[in-house]
Amino acid sequence: MKAAIYVRVSTEEQKKKGYSIDAQIDRCIEFAKREGYDDVIVFKEEGKSAKNLHRPVLQDMLNHIKKHYKEIDAIIFWKWDRLSRGEDA
């Protein structure tokens, strides 16, 4: 099974509190392996707010999934606020 992993960090404060890109990737990959996803593709977004879904790497991931929808079984992200805060999505 194949999963797309999306990670995002927007500020230095988040990096200090354990939200670093590397920490998110590690946790997401651990989860993916535990759940049986043996193939992952990682999409990294740095320095972007989650106030809306108009972020370049997120859009790249969504376009990739549209093109390869038969190959992607799941989208994995560390916390909902890494994907979107839902204010203006």
C-alpha positions as CSV (number, residue, x, y, z in Angstrom):
1,M,0.0,0.0,0.0
2,K,1.1,3.5,-0.7
3,A,0.6,6.7,1.3
4,A,1.2,10.4,0.7
5,I,2.6,12.2,3.8
6,Y,2.1,15.9,4.2
7,V,4.2,17.9,6.7
8,R,4.2,21.6,7.3
9,V,5.9,24.1,9.6
10,S,5.3,27.8,9.6
11,T,7.4,29.3,12.4
12,E,10.5,28.9,14.5
13,E,8.3,28.5,17.5
14,Q,6.7,25.4,16.1
15,K,10.2,23.9,15.4
16,K,11.1,24.5,19.0
17,K,7.9,22.9,20.3
18,G,8.6,19.7,18.5
19,Y,6.7,20.4,15.3
20,S,9.8,20.3,13.2
21,I,9.6,18.9,9.7
22,D,11.9,16.1,10.6
23,A,9.9,15.2,13.7
24,Q,6.7,15.2,11.7
25,I,8.2,13.0,9.0
26,D,9.5,10.5,11.5
27,R,6.2,10.2,13.3
28,C,4.2,9.9,10.0
29,I,6.6,7.3,8.6
30,E,6.4,5.3,11.9
31,F,2.6,5.4,11.7
32,A,2.6,4.4,8.0
33,K,4.8,1.4,8.7
34,R,2.7,0.4,11.7
35,E,-0.4,0.5,9.5
36,G,1.1,-1.5,6.6
37,Y,2.0,1.3,4.2
38,D,5.3,0.1,2.7
39,D,5.7,2.9,0.2
40,V,5.4,6.6,1.1
41,I,5.9,9.9,-0.8
42,V,6.6,12.9,1.4
43,F,5.5,16.4,0.6
44,K,7.2,19.1,2.8
45,E,5.9,22.6,3.2
46,E,8.1,25.1,5.1
47,G,7.2,28.6,6.2
48,K,3.6,28.5,5.2
49,S,0.5,29.3,7.3
50,A,-2.5,26.9,7.4
51,K,-5.1,29.7,7.1
52,N,-6.2,28.3,3.7
53,L,-5.4,25.5,1.3
54,H,-3.6,27.7,-1.2
55,R,-0.1,26.5,-0.4
56,P,2.2,25.4,-3.2
57,V,3.3,22.0,-1.8
58,L,-0.2,21.1,-0.6
59,Q,-1.5,21.8,-4.1
60,D,1.4,19.7,-5.6
61,M,0.3,16.8,-3.4
62,L,-3.4,17.2,-4.3
63,N,-2.5,17.3,-8.0
64,H,-0.2,14.3,-7.6
65,I,-3.1,12.4,-5.9
66,K,-5.5,13.4,-8.7
67,K,-3.1,12.0,-11.3
68,H,-2.2,8.9,-9.4
69,Y,-5.4,8.3,-7.5
70,K,-5.4,4.5,-8.1
71,E,-1.9,4.3,-6.5
72,I,-2.4,6.3,-3.3
73,D,-4.3,4.5,-0.5
74,A,-4.0,7.2,2.2
75,I,-2.9,10.7,3.1
76,I,-1.1,10.9,6.4
77,F,-0.4,14.1,8.4
78,W,0.8,14.6,12.0
79,K,-2.1,16.8,13.2
80,W,-5.2,18.4,11.6
81,D,-3.6,21.9,12.0
82,R,-0.7,20.8,9.8
83,L,-3.2,20.4,7.0
84,S,-5.7,23.2,7.7
85,R,-7.2,25.3,10.4
86,G,-10.4,25.4,8.5
87,E,-10.8,29.2,8.6
88,D,-10.8,29.9,4.9
89,A,-10.4,26.5,3.2
